């Protein structure tokens, strides 16, 4: 989204970068991220201080791109169709990612309810706790799945104490971004809080590296004063 601010005076470059980002997201097949991109785009277009010409042009390009992606790729269309058909929520199908996710979330919620509310089960015990539920209620899954929800995973592993500690970090960044009018950091924090609903980002090596790199990079580059040269008298 930074391209919209950086290249607001260069509409062609801005539109090109948005198209490139959308195509890359499309190639990954990540539905939650794809949807999240356009949610952020909507917020930027309607609440950002951009000219009407840029808002209109970017909106038209985005709508055309979405239509093209769905029109010419049946697999991508199928993945989104899974989200709206009733059978995805009534029967576990290992070949239906939405169906699998619903089963995984169901087990996660059940185990959260039966776990120690304050301290959870311990991080190392989360896989065995989930697998117990999968084996008993959803043997069709056939293999282990993590919670596919970072909040559920933290609650299972460390309880409310762990979840509140985790959220305090993002609450601080959110307040700091608002106070300093740091739109880049604000968008980044909101994006991660959104994507945590669908992926266990901090349980992957590259996930935690990218999370911390981008958060602290954006935090520092837009909030710290530039180093001034030392004057020698």
matplotlib code that plots the C-alpha trace (Angstrom):
import matplotlib.pyplot as plt

x = [0.0, 3.0, 3.1, -0.1, 1.5, 5.0, 3.9, 0.7, 2.1, 2.8, -0.4, 1.0, 3.7, 1.3, -1.2, 1.5, 2.8, -0.8, -1.3, 2.0, 1.1, -2.3, -1.0, 1.7, -1.0, -3.2, -0.3, 0.1, -3.5, -3.8, -7.4, -7.2, -4.3, -5.9, -9.1, -7.1, -5.2, -8.5, -9.8, -6.8, -7.1, -10.7, -9.6, -6.8, -9.0, -11.9, -10.1, -6.7, -5.9, -5.6, -7.0, -10.4, -8.6, -6.2, -9.0, -11.1, -8.3, -7.0, -10.6, -11.2, -7.9, -8.6, -12.1, -10.9, -8.1, -10.4, -12.8, -10.0, -8.5, -11.8, -12.9, -9.8, -8.7, -11.2, -9.0, -9.0, -12.7, -13.2, -11.2, -13.5, -16.6, -15.8, -16.4, -20.0, -21.3, -23.2, -21.4, -18.1, -19.6, -21.5, -19.0, -15.3, -13.6, -9.8, -9.8, -11.8, -9.6, -12.5, -14.0, -10.7, -10.3, -13.7, -12.9, -9.6, -11.2, -13.9, -11.3, -9.3, -12.3, -13.3, -9.8, -9.6, -12.8, -11.4, -7.9, -6.5, -7.9, -4.9, -1.9, -3.1, -1.6, 2.0, 3.4, 4.9, 1.6, -0.5, 0.0, -0.9, -3.9, -5.2, -4.4, -6.5, -9.5, -8.8, -8.5, -11.7, -14.0, -12.4, -10.4, -11.0, -8.3, -5.7, -2.8, -1.9, -3.0, -2.1, -4.9, -4.8, -5.5, -2.7, -5.0, -6.3, -2.8, -1.6, -4.7, -4.1, -0.4, -0.2, -3.8, -5.1, -1.8, 0.0, -2.7, -2.9, 0.9, 0.9, -1.9, -0.3, 2.6, 0.3, -1.9, 1.2, 2.2, -1.4, -1.6, 1.9, 0.9, -2.3, -0.5, 2.3, -0.1, 2.1, -0.2, 2.3, 2.6, -1.1, -1.9, 0.8, -0.5, -4.1, -3.0, -1.2, -4.1, -6.4, -4.2, -3.6, -7.2, -6.3, -2.6, -0.1, 2.4, 4.7, 5.1, 7.0, 10.6, 10.2, 6.9, 8.3, 11.4, 9.3, 6.8, 9.4, 11.5, 8.6, 7.1, 10.3, 11.5, 8.4, 8.3, 11.8, 12.0, 8.9, 9.1, 12.8, 14.4, 17.2, 20.7, 22.2, 25.9, 28.0, 29.3, 32.9, 33.6]
y = [0.0, 2.3, 2.8, 4.8, 7.3, 7.3, 7.6, 9.6, 12.0, 9.2, 7.4, 5.0, 3.7, 3.5, 1.4, -0.8, -1.7, -2.4, -4.8, -6.5, -7.0, -8.4, -10.8, -12.1, -12.6, -14.3, -16.7, -17.7, -18.7, -17.2, -16.1, -14.3, -12.2, -11.5, -10.3, -8.3, -6.5, -5.1, -4.3, -2.1, -0.7, 0.3, 2.1, 3.9, 5.0, 6.3, 7.6, 8.6, 12.1, 11.3, 13.1, 12.0, 11.1, 8.7, 7.1, 6.6, 5.3, 2.8, 1.7, 1.0, -0.9, -3.0, -3.9, -4.9, -7.0, -8.8, -9.6, -10.9, -13.1, -14.8, -15.0, -16.7, -19.0, -21.7, -23.0, -19.6, -19.3, -22.8, -21.8, -18.8, -20.8, -23.2, -20.3, -19.9, -23.4, -25.0, -28.4, -26.8, -26.2, -29.4, -32.1, -32.5, -32.8, -33.0, -31.5, -28.5, -26.0, -24.2, -27.4, -28.4, -25.0, -25.1, -28.5, -27.3, -24.2, -26.3, -28.5, -25.4, -23.8, -27.0, -27.5, -23.8, -24.3, -27.3, -25.9, -23.9, -20.4, -18.5, -20.5, -22.9, -26.3, -25.2, -24.5, -27.9, -29.7, -27.9, -30.4, -33.4, -31.7, -30.8, -34.2, -35.9, -33.9, -34.6, -38.3, -38.4, -36.1, -35.6, -38.7, -37.6, -35.0, -37.7, -35.6, -32.9, -29.3, -26.3, -24.0, -21.8, -19.0, -17.3, -16.2, -19.8, -21.2, -18.7, -19.3, -23.1, -22.8, -19.9, -19.0, -15.5, -14.4, -15.2, -13.7, -10.4, -10.1, -10.7, -8.1, -5.5, -5.4, -4.6, -2.2, -0.2, 0.0, 0.8, 3.7, 4.9, 4.9, 6.9, 9.4, 10.0, 9.8, 7.0, 5.5, 2.9, 1.4, 1.6, -0.3, -2.9, -3.5, -3.8, -6.2, -8.5, -8.4, -9.4, -12.2, -13.7, -14.9, -17.3, -18.2, -19.1, -16.5, -16.4, -20.2, -20.1, -19.1, -16.8, -15.5, -14.2, -12.8, -10.8, -9.7, -8.2, -6.8, -4.9, -3.8, -2.3, -1.1, 1.0, 1.9, 3.4, 4.9, 7.1, 8.0, 8.6, 11.9, 11.7, 11.6, 15.1, 15.6, 16.5, 20.1, 20.5, 23.8]
z = [0.0, 0.4, -3.3, -3.1, -0.8, -2.3, -5.9, -5.5, -8.1, -10.6, -11.3, -13.9, -11.5, -8.7, -10.7, -12.1, -8.6, -7.3, -10.3, -9.6, -5.9, -6.7, -9.3, -6.8, -4.2, -6.8, -7.6, -3.9, -3.7, -0.3, 0.0, 3.3, 2.2, -1.1, 0.6, 3.1, 0.4, -1.1, 2.4, 2.9, -0.6, 0.2, 3.4, 1.7, -1.3, 0.9, 3.9, 2.4, 1.4, -2.3, -5.3, -6.7, -10.0, -8.2, -6.2, -9.3, -11.4, -8.8, -8.1, -11.8, -12.2, -9.1, -10.2, -13.7, -12.2, -9.8, -12.6, -14.8, -12.2, -11.4, -15.0, -16.3, -13.5, -12.5, -9.6, -7.9, -8.5, -6.9, -3.8, -3.2, -4.0, -1.2, 1.2, 0.3, -0.3, 2.7, 2.4, 3.4, 6.9, 7.3, 6.3, 6.5, 3.1, 3.1, -0.4, 0.6, 2.5, 4.0, 5.3, 6.9, 8.5, 10.0, 11.6, 12.9, 14.4, 16.0, 17.8, 18.7, 20.4, 22.2, 23.6, 24.7, 26.7, 28.4, 29.0, 31.9, 31.3, 32.6, 31.6, 28.9, 28.3, 27.6, 24.1, 23.6, 24.4, 21.9, 19.0, 21.1, 22.5, 19.1, 17.6, 20.3, 19.1, 15.4, 16.0, 18.0, 16.0, 12.6, 11.5, 7.9, 8.3, 8.1, 9.4, 12.0, 11.4, 13.5, 14.7, 11.6, 14.0, 16.0, 18.8, 19.3, 19.4, 22.0, 24.2, 24.0, 24.8, 27.3, 28.2, 28.8, 30.3, 27.0, 24.8, 26.7, 26.7, 22.9, 22.3, 24.5, 22.1, 19.1, 21.2, 22.0, 18.3, 17.3, 19.8, 18.8, 15.1, 15.8, 18.0, 15.4, 12.4, 11.0, 8.4, 7.2, 10.7, 11.3, 8.1, 8.9, 12.5, 11.3, 8.5, 10.9, 13.5, 10.6, 9.2, 12.6, 12.3, 9.6, 10.0, 12.7, 11.5, 14.6, 14.6, 11.3, 11.1, 8.2, 9.5, 12.7, 11.0, 8.4, 11.1, 13.4, 10.5, 8.9, 12.2, 13.6, 10.2, 9.7, 13.4, 13.3, 9.8, 10.2, 13.8, 14.6, 13.8, 11.2, 12.6, 12.6, 11.9, 14.9, 14.8, 15.8, 17.3]

ax = plt.figure().add_subplot(projection="3d")
ax.plot(x, y, z, "-o")
ax.set_aspect("equal")
plt.show()
